Amino acid sequence: MESTTKDAYTSLRPSETGVGKMQHETLMQILDLARWAPSGDNHQPYRLEIISPIHVAIHGFDTRKHTDISGKDSASQVPVIYDYDGHSSHIAHGALLETMRIAASRFNVAMAWQIRDNCAEDAPIYDVFFDDANIKPSPLANFIESRCVQRKLMARKPLSEEQKKSLIESVGDQYTLQFFESSQDKRNIAKLLWDNAEVCLTCETTYKIHYAAVEWGTQFSKTRIPQDAIAMDPLSAVLMTWVMKSWKRVSFFNRYMFGTLVPKLELYFLPAIFCSSHILIKPKNPLVDLQDYVEAGIAMQRLWLTVSSLGLYLQPEMIPVIFRWYTNAGKSIVQDPPTLNAEAAKGTTEFEKLAGVNASQPFSFFCRVGYSAPPTSRSIRRDLKDLMYTP
């Protein structure tokens, strides 16, 4: 297994002997592969600056204050409560860095990175160096482009012990995996997600986030989640498209027509039941600073690519983890209605009970995995030219 320790990523420095061999065309191919890294709601919270054929600066940002997923107008700019202290974006930065490193290996190129000194946490800069070191290609490189989210129901076929062993090894020795795979486990997780969904679906703040995150009436999206990828039956999807046009409609349906019932059932409860297992990544050490969350993103992407290599699919289930970050820090998720914060805190207590841990144990990623046919709809990515940094 490839090393995932901090030293493996930060000790390498580019050798001058390799400078002449690393061509601009190779670099562009590496970057074109790296852009397929996952990010929350397909935000892609980074831009790339080419300093030289062996040096790229990644300009990261986060969406905790606002995001404009559509790129069209200021009306779509909303604060993303799911990006608690920017940590979801920091995890996406780590996923990009690991994808870039694995992509480079396809061309027998080594890669190292470091966080630039004295940069702001909400605008980190990662200096990435390449070296034509003739390394062996990573076996995960073949799955960079095919890795995707499966939001629809998956088969309940159990994971084999060999598959679980591969997944455990993928994240490295600084993380452990906890599998929730029994029927009772799945029912417990389904209830947890159902309760969390009540928080997500009944306030105007989260409505704005969800509306902005979806590209309605599409099969593929370069900047958001395409509507066709959402796990709803066609009739429900048509109704949801109409209802989501305004908060007034959503509020009316929630209050008088049990408006949360169908999305809670189809988007949260049933997918939690129909999968092989839920998987929780637990870092062995507390997540304290930017570097910790970036490295958690590296572990997440290695898990996800390994899932793909095993012929499985994955859907992130990060809401319980994110709400737990808020709760354990004593911070409010939303201001109105305040009762939703208490509901989220109850969910955190239940999550920790299910995992058999107390508040001191860090969680970094939660997901479900299983067998299914390939999704027919998915998020794609911005073209490489649109990911380039402009001062």
Contacts in CASP RR format, 6 or more apart in sequence:
PFRMAT RR
TARGET T0000
AUTHOR 0000-0000-0000
METHOD contacts of the structure
MODEL  1
MESTTKDAYTSLRPSETGVGKMQHETLMQILDLARWAPSGDNHQPYRLEI
ISPIHVAIHGFDTRKHTDISGKDSASQVPVIYDYDGHSSHIAHGALLETM
RIAASRFNVAMAWQIRDNCAEDAPIYDVFFDDANIKPSPLANFIESRCVQ
RKLMARKPLSEEQKKSLIESVGDQYTLQFFESSQDKRNIAKLLWDNAEVC
LTCETTYKIHYAAVEWGTQFSKTRIPQDAIAMDPLSAVLMTWVMKSWKRV
SFFNRYMFGTLVPKLELYFLPAIFCSSHILIKPKNPLVDLQDYVEAGIAM
QRLWLTVSSLGLYLQPEMIPVIFRWYTNAGKSIVQDPPTLNAEAAKGTTE
FEKLAGVNASQPFSFFCRVGYSAPPTSRSIRRDLKDLMYTP
1 169 0 8 1.000
1 170 0 8 1.000
1 172 0 8 1.000
2 8 0 8 1.000
2 138 0 8 1.000
4 171 0 8 1.000
4 172 0 8 1.000
4 173 0 8 1.000
4 174 0 8 1.000
4 298 0 8 1.000
4 299 0 8 1.000
4 302 0 8 1.000
5 172 0 8 1.000
5 173 0 8 1.000
5 174 0 8 1.000
6 291 0 8 1.000
6 295 0 8 1.000
9 97 0 8 1.000
9 101 0 8 1.000
9 112 0 8 1.000
9 113 0 8 1.000
9 295 0 8 1.000
9 298 0 8 1.000
10 112 0 8 1.000
10 113 0 8 1.000
10 114 0 8 1.000
11 112 0 8 1.000
12 110 0 8 1.000
12 111 0 8 1.000
12 112 0 8 1.000
12 129 0 8 1.000
12 131 0 8 1.000
13 112 0 8 1.000
13 129 0 8 1.000
13 131 0 8 1.000
14 54 0 8 1.000
14 55 0 8 1.000
14 112 0 8 1.000
14 129 0 8 1.000
14 130 0 8 1.000
14 131 0 8 1.000
15 131 0 8 1.000
15 133 0 8 1.000
18 54 0 8 1.000
18 131 0 8 1.000
18 132 0 8 1.000
18 133 0 8 1.000
19 53 0 8 1.000
19 54 0 8 1.000
20 53 0 8 1.000
20 132 0 8 1.000
21 132 0 8 1.000
22 53 0 8 1.000
22 54 0 8 1.000
22 109 0 8 1.000
22 130 0 8 1.000
22 131 0 8 1.000
22 132 0 8 1.000
23 53 0 8 1.000
24 53 0 8 1.000
26 53 0 8 1.000
26 107 0 8 1.000
26 109 0 8 1.000
27 50 0 8 1.000
27 53 0 8 1.000
27 54 0 8 1.000
27 56 0 8 1.000
27 130 0 8 1.000
28 384 0 8 1.000
29 103 0 8 1.000
29 107 0 8 1.000
30 100 0 8 1.000
30 103 0 8 1.000
30 104 0 8 1.000
30 106 0 8 1.000
30 107 0 8 1.000
30 109 0 8 1.000
30 130 0 8 1.000
31 48 0 8 1.000
31 56 0 8 1.000
31 100 0 8 1.000
31 103 0 8 1.000
31 384 0 8 1.000
31 387 0 8 1.000
32 384 0 8 1.000
33 99 0 8 1.000
33 100 0 8 1.000
33 103 0 8 1.000
33 106 0 8 1.000
33 141 0 8 1.000
33 144 0 8 1.000
33 145 0 8 1.000
34 96 0 8 1.000
34 99 0 8 1.000
34 100 0 8 1.000
34 103 0 8 1.000
34 144 0 8 1.000
35 44 0 8 1.000
35 381 0 8 1.000
35 382 0 8 1.000
35 384 0 8 1.000
35 387 0 8 1.000
36 99 0 8 1.000
36 144 0 8 1.000
36 145 0 8 1.000
36 147 0 8 1.000
36 381 0 8 1.000
37 92 0 8 1.000
37 94 0 8 1.000
37 95 0 8 1.000
37 96 0 8 1.000
37 98 0 8 1.000
37 99 0 8 1.000
37 100 0 8 1.000
37 301 0 8 1.000
38 92 0 8 1.000
38 95 0 8 1.000
38 147 0 8 1.000
38 149 0 8 1.000
38 301 0 8 1.000
38 304 0 8 1.000
38 316 0 8 1.000
39 45 0 8 1.000
39 89 0 8 1.000
39 92 0 8 1.000
39 95 0 8 1.000
39 96 0 8 1.000
40 82 0 8 1.000
40 88 0 8 1.000
40 92 0 8 1.000
40 316 0 8 1.000
41 69 0 8 1.000
41 80 0 8 1.000
41 82 0 8 1.000
41 213 0 8 1.000
41 224 0 8 1.000
41 225 0 8 1.000
42 69 0 8 1.000
42 213 0 8 1.000
42 221 0 8 1.000
42 222 0 8 1.000
42 223 0 8 1.000
42 224 0 8 1.000
42 225 0 8 1.000
42 379 0 8 1.000
42 381 0 8 1.000
43 63 0 8 1.000
43 67 0 8 1.000
43 69 0 8 1.000
43 80 0 8 1.000
43 89 0 8 1.000
43 92 0 8 1.000
44 92 0 8 1.000
44 223 0 8 1.000
44 381 0 8 1.000
44 382 0 8 1.000
44 387 0 8 1.000
45 60 0 8 1.000
45 61 0 8 1.000
45 62 0 8 1.000
45 63 0 8 1.000
45 89 0 8 1.000
45 92 0 8 1.000
45 93 0 8 1.000
46 58 0 8 1.000
46 59 0 8 1.000
46 60 0 8 1.000
46 61 0 8 1.000
46 92 0 8 1.000
46 93 0 8 1.000
46 96 0 8 1.000
46 387 0 8 1.000
47 58 0 8 1.000
47 59 0 8 1.000
47 60 0 8 1.000
47 61 0 8 1.000
47 387 0 8 1.000
47 388 0 8 1.000
47 389 0 8 1.000
47 390 0 8 1.000
48 56 0 8 1.000
48 57 0 8 1.000
48 58 0 8 1.000
48 59 0 8 1.000
48 384 0 8 1.000
48 387 0 8 1.000
48 388 0 8 1.000
48 389 0 8 1.000
49 56 0 8 1.000
49 57 0 8 1.000
49 58 0 8 1.000
49 59 0 8 1.000
49 388 0 8 1.000
49 389 0 8 1.000
50 56 0 8 1.000
50 388 0 8 1.000
51 57 0 8 1.000
53 130 0 8 1.000
54 129 0 8 1.000
54 130 0 8 1.000
54 131 0 8 1.000
55 127 0 8 1.000
55 128 0 8 1.000
55 129 0 8 1.000
55 130 0 8 1.000
56 127 0 8 1.000
56 128 0 8 1.000
56 130 0 8 1.000
57 116 0 8 1.000
57 125 0 8 1.000
57 126 0 8 1.000
57 127 0 8 1.000
57 128 0 8 1.000
57 389 0 8 1.000
58 93 0 8 1.000
58 96 0 8 1.000
58 97 0 8 1.000
58 113 0 8 1.000
58 125 0 8 1.000
58 126 0 8 1.000
58 128 0 8 1.000
59 123 0 8 1.000
59 125 0 8 1.000
59 389 0 8 1.000
60 89 0 8 1.000
60 93 0 8 1.000
60 123 0 8 1.000
60 124 0 8 1.000
60 125 0 8 1.000
60 126 0 8 1.000
61 89 0 8 1.000
61 122 0 8 1.000
61 123 0 8 1.000
62 83 0 8 1.000
62 86 0 8 1.000
62 88 0 8 1.000
62 89 0 8 1.000
62 90 0 8 1.000
62 122 0 8 1.000
63 79 0 8 1.000
63 80 0 8 1.000
63 83 0 8 1.000
63 86 0 8 1.000
63 88 0 8 1.000
63 89 0 8 1.000
64 79 0 8 1.000
64 80 0 8 1.000
64 83 0 8 1.000
64 84 0 8 1.000
64 85 0 8 1.000
64 86 0 8 1.000
64 89 0 8 1.000
64 122 0 8 1.000
65 79 0 8 1.000
65 122 0 8 1.000
66 77 0 8 1.000
66 78 0 8 1.000
66 79 0 8 1.000
66 80 0 8 1.000
67 77 0 8 1.000
67 78 0 8 1.000
67 79 0 8 1.000
67 80 0 8 1.000
67 83 0 8 1.000
67 212 0 8 1.000
68 74 0 8 1.000
68 76 0 8 1.000
68 77 0 8 1.000
69 76 0 8 1.000
69 212 0 8 1.000
69 213 0 8 1.000
69 223 0 8 1.000
69 224 0 8 1.000
70 76 0 8 1.000
70 212 0 8 1.000
70 215 0 8 1.000
70 223 0 8 1.000
70 224 0 8 1.000
71 223 0 8 1.000
76 212 0 8 1.000
78 205 0 8 1.000
78 208 0 8 1.000
78 209 0 8 1.000
78 212 0 8 1.000
79 205 0 8 1.000
80 88 0 8 1.000
80 209 0 8 1.000
81 205 0 8 1.000
81 206 0 8 1.000
81 209 0 8 1.000
81 333 0 8 1.000
81 334 0 8 1.000
82 88 0 8 1.000
82 209 0 8 1.000
82 318 0 8 1.000
82 319 0 8 1.000
82 322 0 8 1.000
83 89 0 8 1.000
84 322 0 8 1.000
84 325 0 8 1.000
84 326 0 8 1.000
84 331 0 8 1.000
85 325 0 8 1.000
86 121 0 8 1.000
86 122 0 8 1.000
87 287 0 8 1.000
87 293 0 8 1.000
87 325 0 8 1.000
88 318 0 8 1.000
88 322 0 8 1.000
90 124 0 8 1.000
90 290 0 8 1.000
90 293 0 8 1.000
90 294 0 8 1.000
90 296 0 8 1.000
90 297 0 8 1.000
91 293 0 8 1.000
91 294 0 8 1.000
91 296 0 8 1.000
91 297 0 8 1.000
91 300 0 8 1.000
91 364 0 8 1.000
91 365 0 8 1.000
92 297 0 8 1.000
93 124 0 8 1.000
93 126 0 8 1.000
93 294 0 8 1.000
93 297 0 8 1.000
94 294 0 8 1.000
94 295 0 8 1.000
94 296 0 8 1.000
94 297 0 8 1.000
94 298 0 8 1.000
94 300 0 8 1.000
94 301 0 8 1.000
95 297 0 8 1.000
95 298 0 8 1.000
95 300 0 8 1.000
95 301 0 8 1.000
95 304 0 8 1.000
97 113 0 8 1.000
97 126 0 8 1.000
97 128 0 8 1.000
97 294 0 8 1.000
97 298 0 8 1.000
98 297 0 8 1.000
98 298 0 8 1.000
98 301 0 8 1.000
98 302 0 8 1.000
99 144 0 8 1.000
99 301 0 8 1.000
100 111 0 8 1.000
100 128 0 8 1.000
101 111 0 8 1.000
101 113 0 8 1.000
102 138 0 8 1.000
102 140 0 8 1.000
102 141 0 8 1.000
102 144 0 8 1.000
102 305 0 8 1.000
103 141 0 8 1.000
103 144 0 8 1.000
104 110 0 8 1.000
104 111 0 8 1.000
104 130 0 8 1.000
105 111 0 8 1.000
105 135 0 8 1.000
105 136 0 8 1.000
105 137 0 8 1.000
105 138 0 8 1.000
105 141 0 8 1.000
106 137 0 8 1.000
106 138 0 8 1.000
106 141 0 8 1.000
108 132 0 8 1.000
108 133 0 8 1.000
108 134 0 8 1.000
108 135 0 8 1.000
108 136 0 8 1.000
108 137 0 8 1.000
109 130 0 8 1.000
109 131 0 8 1.000
109 132 0 8 1.000
109 133 0 8 1.000
109 135 0 8 1.000
110 130 0 8 1.000
110 131 0 8 1.000
110 132 0 8 1.000
110 133 0 8 1.000
110 135 0 8 1.000
111 128 0 8 1.000
111 129 0 8 1.000
111 130 0 8 1.000
111 131 0 8 1.000
112 128 0 8 1.000
112 129 0 8 1.000
112 131 0 8 1.000
113 126 0 8 1.000
113 127 0 8 1.000
113 128 0 8 1.000
113 129 0 8 1.000
114 126 0 8 1.000
114 127 0 8 1.000
115 124 0 8 1.000
115 125 0 8 1.000
115 126 0 8 1.000
115 127 0 8 1.000
115 290 0 8 1.000
115 291 0 8 1.000
115 294 0 8 1.000
116 124 0 8 1.000
116 125 0 8 1.000
116 126 0 8 1.000
116 127 0 8 1.000
119 125 0 8 1.000
121 290 0 8 1.000
124 290 0 8 1.000
126 294 0 8 1.000
139 309 0 8 1.000
140 302 0 8 1.000
140 305 0 8 1.000
140 306 0 8 1.000
140 309 0 8 1.000
142 309 0 8 1.000
143 305 0 8 1.000
143 308 0 8 1.000
143 309 0 8 1.000
144 305 0 8 1.000
146 308 0 8 1.000
146 374 0 8 1.000
147 304 0 8 1.000
147 305 0 8 1.000
147 307 0 8 1.000
147 308 0 8 1.000
148 313 0 8 1.000
148 374 0 8 1.000
148 375 0 8 1.000
148 378 0 8 1.000
148 379 0 8 1.000
149 229 0 8 1.000
149 313 0 8 1.000
149 314 0 8 1.000
149 315 0 8 1.000
149 316 0 8 1.000
149 375 0 8 1.000
149 378 0 8 1.000
149 379 0 8 1.000
150 313 0 8 1.000
150 314 0 8 1.000
150 315 0 8 1.000
150 370 0 8 1.000
150 372 0 8 1.000
150 375 0 8 1.000
151 229 0 8 1.000
151 230 0 8 1.000
151 231 0 8 1.000
151 267 0 8 1.000
151 271 0 8 1.000
151 315 0 8 1.000
151 375 0 8 1.000
152 231 0 8 1.000
152 271 0 8 1.000
152 372 0 8 1.000
152 375 0 8 1.000
153 231 0 8 1.000
153 270 0 8 1.000
153 271 0 8 1.000
153 274 0 8 1.000
153 372 0 8 1.000
154 271 0 8 1.000
154 274 0 8 1.000
154 275 0 8 1.000
154 276 0 8 1.000
154 313 0 8 1.000
154 368 0 8 1.000
154 369 0 8 1.000
154 370 0 8 1.000
154 371 0 8 1.000
154 372 0 8 1.000
155 274 0 8 1.000
155 276 0 8 1.000
155 370 0 8 1.000
155 371 0 8 1.000
155 372 0 8 1.000
156 273 0 8 1.000
156 274 0 8 1.000
156 275 0 8 1.000
156 276 0 8 1.000
157 276 0 8 1.000
157 370 0 8 1.000
157 371 0 8 1.000
158 181 0 8 1.000
158 276 0 8 1.000
158 277 0 8 1.000
159 167 0 8 1.000
159 179 0 8 1.000
159 181 0 8 1.000
159 276 0 8 1.000
159 277 0 8 1.000
159 312 0 8 1.000
159 369 0 8 1.000
159 370 0 8 1.000
163 310 0 8 1.000
163 312 0 8 1.000
164 177 0 8 1.000
164 179 0 8 1.000
166 306 0 8 1.000
166 309 0 8 1.000
166 310 0 8 1.000
167 177 0 8 1.000
167 279 0 8 1.000
167 303 0 8 1.000
167 306 0 8 1.000
167 307 0 8 1.000
167 310 0 8 1.000
168 176 0 8 1.000
168 177 0 8 1.000
170 299 0 8 1.000
170 302 0 8 1.000
170 303 0 8 1.000
170 305 0 8 1.000
170 306 0 8 1.000
171 177 0 8 1.000
171 281 0 8 1.000
171 299 0 8 1.000
171 302 0 8 1.000
171 303 0 8 1.000
172 299 0 8 1.000
172 302 0 8 1.000
174 283 0 8 1.000
174 284 0 8 1.000
174 285 0 8 1.000
174 295 0 8 1.000
174 299 0 8 1.000
175 281 0 8 1.000
175 282 0 8 1.000
175 283 0 8 1.000
175 284 0 8 1.000
175 296 0 8 1.000
175 299 0 8 1.000
175 364 0 8 1.000
176 281 0 8 1.000
176 282 0 8 1.000
176 284 0 8 1.000
177 279 0 8 1.000
177 280 0 8 1.000
177 281 0 8 1.000
177 282 0 8 1.000
177 303 0 8 1.000
178 279 0 8 1.000
178 280 0 8 1.000
178 282 0 8 1.000
178 355 0 8 1.000
179 277 0 8 1.000
179 278 0 8 1.000
179 279 0 8 1.000
180 186 0 8 1.000
180 188 0 8 1.000
180 189 0 8 1.000
180 277 0 8 1.000
180 278 0 8 1.000
180 279 0 8 1.000
180 280 0 8 1.000
180 354 0 8 1.000
181 276 0 8 1.000
181 277 0 8 1.000
181 278 0 8 1.000
185 278 0 8 1.000
185 354 0 8 1.000
186 272 0 8 1.000
186 273 0 8 1.000
186 275 0 8 1.000
186 278 0 8 1.000
187 273 0 8 1.000
188 354 0 8 1.000
189 272 0 8 1.000
189 278 0 8 1.000
189 317 0 8 1.000
189 354 0 8 1.000
189 368 0 8 1.000
190 268 0 8 1.000
190 269 0 8 1.000
190 270 0 8 1.000
190 272 0 8 1.000
190 273 0 8 1.000
191 269 0 8 1.000
191 350 0 8 1.000
192 320 0 8 1.000
192 347 0 8 1.000
192 350 0 8 1.000
192 351 0 8 1.000
192 354 0 8 1.000
193 268 0 8 1.000
193 269 0 8 1.000
193 272 0 8 1.000
193 317 0 8 1.000
193 319 0 8 1.000
193 320 0 8 1.000
194 264 0 8 1.000
194 268 0 8 1.000
194 269 0 8 1.000
195 343 0 8 1.000
195 346 0 8 1.000
195 347 0 8 1.000
195 350 0 8 1.000
196 268 0 8 1.000
196 319 0 8 1.000
196 320 0 8 1.000
196 323 0 8 1.000
196 344 0 8 1.000
196 347 0 8 1.000
197 260 0 8 1.000
197 263 0 8 1.000
197 264 0 8 1.000
197 267 0 8 1.000
197 268 0 8 1.000
197 319 0 8 1.000
198 260 0 8 1.000
198 264 0 8 1.000
198 340 0 8 1.000
198 343 0 8 1.000
199 206 0 8 1.000
199 323 0 8 1.000
199 333 0 8 1.000
199 334 0 8 1.000
199 340 0 8 1.000
199 343 0 8 1.000
199 344 0 8 1.000
200 206 0 8 1.000
200 210 0 8 1.000
200 319 0 8 1.000
201 207 0 8 1.000
201 254 0 8 1.000
201 259 0 8 1.000
201 260 0 8 1.000
201 263 0 8 1.000
201 264 0 8 1.000
202 254 0 8 1.000
202 260 0 8 1.000
202 337 0 8 1.000
202 340 0 8 1.000
203 334 0 8 1.000
203 336 0 8 1.000
203 337 0 8 1.000
203 340 0 8 1.000
204 247 0 8 1.000
204 251 0 8 1.000
204 336 0 8 1.000
205 334 0 8 1.000
205 335 0 8 1.000
205 336 0 8 1.000
206 334 0 8 1.000
207 244 0 8 1.000
207 247 0 8 1.000
207 250 0 8 1.000
208 247 0 8 1.000
210 244 0 8 1.000
211 244 0 8 1.000
212 224 0 8 1.000
213 224 0 8 1.000
213 225 0 8 1.000
214 224 0 8 1.000
214 225 0 8 1.000
214 226 0 8 1.000
214 227 0 8 1.000
214 230 0 8 1.000
214 244 0 8 1.000
215 221 0 8 1.000
215 223 0 8 1.000
215 224 0 8 1.000
215 225 0 8 1.000
215 226 0 8 1.000
215 227 0 8 1.000
216 227 0 8 1.000
216 241 0 8 1.000
216 244 0 8 1.000
217 226 0 8 1.000
217 227 0 8 1.000
217 228 0 8 1.000
217 241 0 8 1.000
218 226 0 8 1.000
218 227 0 8 1.000
218 228 0 8 1.000
219 226 0 8 1.000
219 228 0 8 1.000
219 376 0 8 1.000
219 377 0 8 1.000
220 226 0 8 1.000
220 377 0 8 1.000
220 378 0 8 1.000
220 379 0 8 1.000
220 380 0 8 1.000
221 379 0 8 1.000
221 380 0 8 1.000
222 379 0 8 1.000
222 380 0 8 1.000
222 381 0 8 1.000
222 382 0 8 1.000
222 383 0 8 1.000
223 382 0 8 1.000
224 379 0 8 1.000
225 379 0 8 1.000
226 377 0 8 1.000
226 378 0 8 1.000
226 379 0 8 1.000
227 237 0 8 1.000
227 241 0 8 1.000
228 376 0 8 1.000
228 377 0 8 1.000
229 375 0 8 1.000
229 377 0 8 1.000
229 378 0 8 1.000
229 379 0 8 1.000
230 237 0 8 1.000
230 240 0 8 1.000
230 267 0 8 1.000
231 266 0 8 1.000
231 267 0 8 1.000
231 270 0 8 1.000
231 271 0 8 1.000
232 240 0 8 1.000
232 262 0 8 1.000
232 263 0 8 1.000
232 266 0 8 1.000
232 267 0 8 1.000
233 266 0 8 1.000
236 262 0 8 1.000
236 263 0 8 1.000
236 266 0 8 1.000
239 262 0 8 1.000
240 262 0 8 1.000
240 263 0 8 1.000
242 249 0 8 1.000
243 249 0 8 1.000
243 250 0 8 1.000
243 253 0 8 1.000
243 259 0 8 1.000
244 250 0 8 1.000
250 259 0 8 1.000
253 259 0 8 1.000
254 260 0 8 1.000
271 315 0 8 1.000
271 368 0 8 1.000
272 278 0 8 1.000
272 317 0 8 1.000
272 368 0 8 1.000
275 315 0 8 1.000
275 368 0 8 1.000
275 369 0 8 1.000
275 370 0 8 1.000
276 312 0 8 1.000
276 368 0 8 1.000
276 369 0 8 1.000
276 370 0 8 1.000
276 371 0 8 1.000
277 368 0 8 1.000
277 369 0 8 1.000
277 370 0 8 1.000
278 317 0 8 1.000
278 366 0 8 1.000
278 367 0 8 1.000
278 368 0 8 1.000
278 369 0 8 1.000
279 303 0 8 1.000
279 366 0 8 1.000
279 367 0 8 1.000
279 368 0 8 1.000
279 369 0 8 1.000
280 355 0 8 1.000
280 363 0 8 1.000
280 365 0 8 1.000
280 366 0 8 1.000
281 296 0 8 1.000
281 299 0 8 1.000
281 300 0 8 1.000
281 303 0 8 1.000
281 363 0 8 1.000
281 364 0 8 1.000
281 365 0 8 1.000
281 366 0 8 1.000
282 355 0 8 1.000
282 357 0 8 1.000
282 361 0 8 1.000
282 362 0 8 1.000
282 363 0 8 1.000
282 364 0 8 1.000
283 292 0 8 1.000
283 296 0 8 1.000
283 299 0 8 1.000
283 362 0 8 1.000
283 364 0 8 1.000
285 292 0 8 1.000
285 362 0 8 1.000
286 292 0 8 1.000
286 360 0 8 1.000
286 362 0 8 1.000
287 293 0 8 1.000
287 296 0 8 1.000
287 362 0 8 1.000
287 364 0 8 1.000
293 364 0 8 1.000
296 364 0 8 1.000
296 365 0 8 1.000
297 364 0 8 1.000
297 365 0 8 1.000
299 364 0 8 1.000
299 365 0 8 1.000
300 364 0 8 1.000
300 365 0 8 1.000
303 314 0 8 1.000
303 365 0 8 1.000
303 367 0 8 1.000
304 314 0 8 1.000
304 367 0 8 1.000
307 313 0 8 1.000
307 314 0 8 1.000
307 369 0 8 1.000
308 314 0 8 1.000
311 371 0 8 1.000
312 369 0 8 1.000
312 370 0 8 1.000
312 371 0 8 1.000
313 369 0 8 1.000
313 370 0 8 1.000
313 371 0 8 1.000
313 372 0 8 1.000
313 374 0 8 1.000
313 375 0 8 1.000
314 367 0 8 1.000
314 368 0 8 1.000
314 369 0 8 1.000
314 370 0 8 1.000
315 367 0 8 1.000
315 368 0 8 1.000
315 369 0 8 1.000
316 365 0 8 1.000
316 366 0 8 1.000
316 367 0 8 1.000
317 366 0 8 1.000
317 367 0 8 1.000
317 368 0 8 1.000
318 365 0 8 1.000
318 366 0 8 1.000
320 347 0 8 1.000
320 348 0 8 1.000
320 351 0 8 1.000
320 366 0 8 1.000
321 363 0 8 1.000
321 364 0 8 1.000
321 365 0 8 1.000
321 366 0 8 1.000
323 333 0 8 1.000
323 344 0 8 1.000
323 347 0 8 1.000
323 348 0 8 1.000
324 348 0 8 1.000
324 351 0 8 1.000
324 352 0 8 1.000
324 363 0 8 1.000
326 332 0 8 1.000
326 333 0 8 1.000
326 341 0 8 1.000
326 344 0 8 1.000
327 344 0 8 1.000
327 345 0 8 1.000
327 348 0 8 1.000
328 348 0 8 1.000
328 359 0 8 1.000
332 338 0 8 1.000
332 341 0 8 1.000
333 340 0 8 1.000
333 341 0 8 1.000
333 344 0 8 1.000
334 340 0 8 1.000
334 341 0 8 1.000
352 358 0 8 1.000
352 359 0 8 1.000
352 361 0 8 1.000
355 361 0 8 1.000
355 363 0 8 1.000
381 387 0 8 1.000
END
